[in-house]
Amino acid sequence: MSALLGLLHLPESYADTTDVPATAEPGPQTEPERKRVLPFLAEEAAKSGYELPLPFGAGLVLTVLDNRAIEVTDVRLKLRGEPQSVSDFVDLGSTSNVFNANVKLDAWLLPFLNVYALAGYVHNDSTTHVSVTLPRPGPIPGVIQSDKVVETDLEGMIGGVGMTLAGGWKNFFMVTDVSYVKTDLGFDDEFTALIASLRTGWTGNLGGVPVQIWGGIGNWDTAATAKGHVDIEGVGRLEFEADQKPQTPWIYDIGSNMMLSKRLQLFVDVGFDFEGAYVFVIGPTYRF
């Protein structure tokens, strides 16, 4: 049953600050501007002194999440009849390590609104601590306790959609991002998550390279119920449910996006939850 634990809890919105528009005064154009289809209102933004990124992007986002603590608030088993909670006897906790690789496609619909879709692969390995406490049979007082550590590997596919709102003043910007992701790890139900983040930072030049540097906070609404079943010969189908959530939903991050050219960008982001977990995200984006 440890396969239920430490499941996804991925910060997909970490990839979304790669598309923050430059808010500093526009520099010289390095190539002729074509008539834009997107974003809408681009001419009005240009008249106000903003240089906009190319409207479409295709990127690869690589994420490593290590040592994230997962809490299991209730476990229920069903052999016949209604599911019965066993949480009074079983105590479960897990730490989760995740690798995720996504392809992300995005478009600026407005100078301040970006929408995107992503799809990719996720691998999760968890270390689960199982503690079972049962009363001794008959009139014998006391309890019987058993502890075990179980290692679990899971892998599957992930997909999602999201949107980013961006704004700025002179060389400073603020970005709000919301994404909805769904993951299939082989259980009876797919896992869904709503992830929101807020970041603020500075855009300018370092060593002649346009950069954006930010700090932020994200909330991962990744609490979920894992459902599955096991067919036991001679007994029947044993169904199980586990309500789980990260020990803390908050992630604090710092990052930078380097615009190597008008078309090629590279971002790096590092996050912590101050509970022992950390996240490292890196990826290139090609704009066109």
C-alpha positions as CSV (number, residue, x, y, z in Angstrom):
1,M,0.0,0.0,0.0
2,S,3.0,2.3,0.2
3,A,2.6,2.9,-3.5
4,L,-0.2,5.3,-2.5
5,L,2.2,7.7,-0.8
6,G,4.4,10.5,-1.8
7,L,2.8,10.7,-5.2
8,L,3.2,13.7,-7.4
9,H,3.0,17.1,-5.8
10,L,4.9,18.8,-8.6
11,P,5.4,22.5,-9.0
12,E,4.5,22.8,-12.7
13,S,4.0,26.5,-12.5
14,Y,7.8,26.9,-11.9
15,A,8.2,26.7,-15.7
16,D,5.9,29.7,-16.3
17,T,8.2,32.6,-15.4
18,T,10.2,32.0,-18.5
19,D,7.6,34.1,-20.4
20,V,7.6,37.2,-18.3
21,P,7.6,40.2,-20.8
22,A,10.4,42.7,-20.6
23,T,9.2,45.8,-18.7
24,A,12.2,48.0,-19.2
25,E,12.5,50.6,-21.8
26,P,12.8,49.0,-25.2
27,G,16.3,48.4,-26.7
28,P,17.2,48.5,-30.4
29,Q,15.5,45.9,-32.6
30,T,17.8,43.2,-33.8
31,E,15.5,42.0,-36.6
32,P,12.6,43.5,-38.5
33,E,9.2,43.2,-36.8
34,R,6.6,41.3,-38.7
35,K,2.9,42.3,-38.3
36,R,1.7,40.5,-35.2
37,V,-1.3,38.3,-35.0
38,L,-0.7,37.9,-31.3
39,P,-0.8,39.3,-28.7
40,F,-3.8,41.4,-29.2
41,L,-3.2,45.0,-28.2
42,A,0.5,44.6,-29.1
43,E,0.6,48.0,-30.9
44,E,-0.8,49.8,-27.9
45,A,1.9,48.2,-25.7
46,A,4.6,49.2,-28.1
47,K,3.4,52.8,-28.2
48,S,3.7,52.8,-24.4
49,G,7.3,51.8,-24.5
50,Y,7.3,48.1,-23.9
51,E,9.2,45.5,-25.9
52,L,7.2,42.3,-26.2
53,P,8.5,38.8,-26.5
54,L,7.7,36.7,-29.6
55,P,4.1,35.4,-29.2
56,F,4.7,31.7,-29.3
57,G,7.0,29.4,-27.3
58,A,8.0,25.8,-27.2
59,G,10.1,24.6,-24.2
60,L,11.5,21.6,-22.3
61,V,11.1,21.8,-18.6
62,L,13.1,19.4,-16.3
63,T,12.1,19.2,-12.6
64,V,13.8,17.4,-9.7
65,L,11.9,17.3,-6.4
66,D,13.6,15.6,-3.4
67,N,12.7,14.7,0.2
68,R,9.2,16.1,0.3
69,A,7.3,14.9,3.3
70,I,3.8,13.5,2.7
71,E,1.1,13.0,5.4
72,V,-1.6,10.4,5.2
73,T,-4.6,11.6,7.2
74,D,-6.8,8.5,6.7
75,V,-6.6,5.0,5.2
76,R,-9.7,3.0,4.3
77,L,-10.1,-0.7,3.3
78,K,-13.1,-2.4,1.7
79,L,-13.5,-6.1,1.3
80,R,-17.3,-6.3,1.4
81,G,-19.7,-3.6,2.2
82,E,-18.7,0.0,3.0
83,P,-15.0,1.1,3.3
84,Q,-13.7,1.0,6.9
85,S,-11.0,3.3,8.3
86,V,-8.0,1.6,9.7
87,S,-6.2,4.8,10.7
88,D,-6.6,3.9,14.4
89,F,-4.3,1.0,13.9
90,V,-2.1,2.0,11.0
91,D,0.2,5.1,10.9
92,L,1.7,5.9,7.6
93,G,4.2,8.6,6.5
94,S,6.3,9.1,3.4
95,T,9.1,11.1,1.8
96,S,8.9,11.5,-2.0
97,N,11.5,12.1,-4.7
98,V,10.2,13.0,-8.2
99,F,11.7,13.5,-11.6
100,N,9.5,15.2,-14.2
101,A,10.2,16.1,-17.9
102,N,7.6,18.2,-19.7
103,V,7.1,19.7,-23.1
104,K,5.4,23.1,-22.8
105,L,3.7,25.1,-25.5
106,D,2.6,28.7,-24.8
107,A,1.1,31.8,-26.5
108,W,0.7,35.4,-25.4
109,L,-3.0,36.3,-26.0
110,L,-2.5,39.8,-24.6
111,P,0.6,41.7,-23.6
112,F,-0.1,40.7,-20.0
113,L,-1.8,37.3,-20.5
114,N,0.0,34.0,-21.4
115,V,-1.7,30.7,-21.8
116,Y,0.0,27.3,-22.1
117,A,-0.4,23.5,-22.2
118,L,2.1,20.9,-21.1
119,A,2.6,17.1,-21.3
120,G,5.3,14.8,-20.1
121,Y,6.7,12.0,-18.1
122,V,7.0,11.6,-14.3
123,H,8.9,9.1,-12.1
124,N,8.3,9.0,-8.4
125,D,10.1,6.9,-5.7
126,S,8.9,7.0,-2.1
127,T,10.2,5.7,1.2
128,T,7.2,4.8,3.4
129,H,7.2,4.2,7.1
130,V,4.4,1.8,8.2
131,S,3.5,1.4,11.9
132,V,0.8,-1.0,12.9
133,T,-0.5,-1.1,16.5
134,L,-3.1,-3.8,17.5
135,P,-4.5,-4.8,20.9
136,R,-3.4,-8.2,22.1
137,P,-5.9,-11.0,21.6
138,G,-8.2,-12.1,24.4
139,P,-7.7,-10.9,28.0
140,I,-4.0,-10.2,27.6
141,P,-3.3,-6.5,28.2
142,G,-1.2,-4.3,26.0
143,V,-0.7,-3.9,22.3
144,I,1.3,-5.5,19.5
145,Q,3.3,-3.1,17.4
146,S,5.0,-3.7,14.1
147,D,7.2,-1.2,12.1
148,K,8.3,-1.5,8.5
149,V,10.0,0.6,5.8
150,V,8.8,0.1,2.2
151,E,10.4,1.5,-0.9
152,T,8.1,2.2,-3.9
153,D,8.7,3.2,-7.5
154,L,5.9,4.7,-9.7
155,E,5.9,6.2,-13.2
156,G,3.4,7.6,-15.6
157,M,2.2,10.6,-17.7
158,I,1.3,14.1,-16.8
159,G,-0.6,16.8,-18.6
160,G,-2.1,20.2,-17.9
161,V,-3.1,23.7,-18.8
162,G,-2.5,27.1,-17.2
163,M,-2.4,30.8,-17.5
164,T,0.0,33.6,-16.4
165,L,-0.8,37.3,-15.7
166,A,2.2,39.6,-15.9
167,G,2.6,43.3,-15.2
168,G,5.5,45.7,-14.5
169,W,6.7,49.2,-13.8
170,K,10.0,50.3,-15.2
171,N,12.5,47.5,-14.5
172,F,10.3,45.6,-12.0
173,F,7.6,43.0,-12.7
174,M,5.1,40.8,-11.0
175,V,3.7,37.5,-12.2
176,T,0.7,35.4,-11.0
177,D,0.4,31.9,-12.4
178,V,-2.4,29.2,-12.0
179,S,-2.1,25.8,-13.5
180,Y,-4.3,22.6,-13.5
181,V,-2.5,19.3,-14.0
182,K,-3.6,15.7,-14.2
183,T,-1.4,12.6,-13.6
184,D,-1.9,8.9,-14.4
185,L,0.3,6.7,-12.1
186,G,-1.6,3.5,-12.6
187,F,-4.2,3.8,-9.8
188,D,-8.0,3.5,-10.2
189,D,-8.3,7.3,-10.4
190,E,-6.0,9.9,-12.0
191,F,-4.6,12.6,-9.7
192,T,-5.4,16.3,-10.2
193,A,-3.8,19.4,-8.7
194,L,-4.4,23.1,-8.8
195,I,-1.1,25.1,-8.4
196,A,-0.9,28.8,-7.9
197,S,2.2,31.1,-7.5
198,L,3.2,34.7,-7.1
199,R,6.6,36.1,-8.1
200,T,8.1,39.5,-8.3
201,G,11.5,40.5,-9.6
202,W,13.8,42.7,-11.7
203,T,14.6,42.8,-15.4
204,G,17.7,44.3,-16.9
205,N,21.1,43.4,-18.3
206,L,24.0,41.5,-16.7
207,G,27.2,41.3,-18.8
208,G,25.3,42.4,-21.8
209,V,22.7,39.6,-21.5
210,P,19.1,40.5,-20.8
211,V,18.0,38.7,-17.6
212,Q,15.1,38.5,-15.3
213,I,15.7,37.7,-11.6
214,W,12.8,36.9,-9.2
215,G,11.7,35.6,-5.9
216,G,8.3,34.1,-5.1
217,I,6.0,31.8,-3.2
218,G,3.7,29.0,-4.5
219,N,0.8,27.0,-3.1
220,W,0.5,23.5,-4.3
221,D,-3.1,22.3,-3.8
222,T,-2.1,18.7,-4.3
223,A,-4.1,17.0,-1.5
224,A,-5.7,13.9,-3.1
225,T,-7.3,10.5,-2.4
226,A,-5.4,7.6,-3.9
227,K,-7.7,4.7,-4.8
228,G,-6.7,1.2,-5.9
229,H,-7.5,-2.5,-5.5
230,V,-5.9,-5.9,-5.1
231,D,-7.5,-9.2,-6.1
232,I,-6.8,-11.8,-3.4
233,E,-7.3,-15.4,-4.5
234,G,-10.0,-17.1,-2.4
235,V,-10.9,-13.9,-0.7
236,G,-12.0,-11.4,-3.3
237,R,-11.2,-7.9,-4.3
238,L,-9.6,-5.7,-1.5
239,E,-10.2,-2.0,-2.3
240,F,-8.2,0.7,-0.6
241,E,-8.3,4.5,-0.3
242,A,-5.7,6.8,1.2
243,D,-6.2,10.6,1.9
244,Q,-2.8,12.3,1.5
245,K,-1.3,15.7,1.3
246,P,2.1,17.3,1.5
247,Q,3.3,18.2,5.0
248,T,3.3,21.9,3.9
249,P,1.8,23.2,0.7
250,W,4.1,26.3,0.5
251,I,7.2,26.5,-1.7
252,Y,9.5,29.5,-1.7
253,D,11.7,30.0,-4.8
254,I,14.3,32.2,-6.4
255,G,15.2,32.0,-10.1
256,S,16.5,33.7,-13.2
257,N,15.6,33.7,-16.9
258,M,18.4,34.5,-19.4
259,M,17.4,35.7,-22.9
260,L,20.3,34.4,-25.0
261,S,18.7,35.8,-28.1
262,K,15.3,37.1,-29.1
263,R,14.3,33.5,-29.8
264,L,16.2,31.5,-27.3
265,Q,15.8,31.7,-23.5
266,L,17.1,29.6,-20.6
267,F,15.7,29.6,-17.1
268,V,16.8,28.1,-13.7
269,D,14.7,28.0,-10.6
270,V,15.4,26.7,-7.0
271,G,12.7,26.2,-4.4
272,F,12.5,25.1,-0.8
273,D,9.6,24.4,1.6
274,F,11.8,24.8,4.8
275,E,10.6,21.3,5.9
276,G,13.5,19.5,4.2
277,A,12.4,19.4,0.6
278,Y,13.9,21.2,-2.3
279,V,13.1,21.7,-6.0
280,F,15.4,22.3,-8.9
281,V,14.0,23.3,-12.3
282,I,15.8,24.1,-15.6
283,G,14.7,24.5,-19.2
284,P,15.2,26.1,-22.5
285,T,12.4,27.9,-24.4
286,Y,12.4,28.7,-28.1
287,R,10.1,31.6,-29.1
288,F,8.7,32.3,-32.6
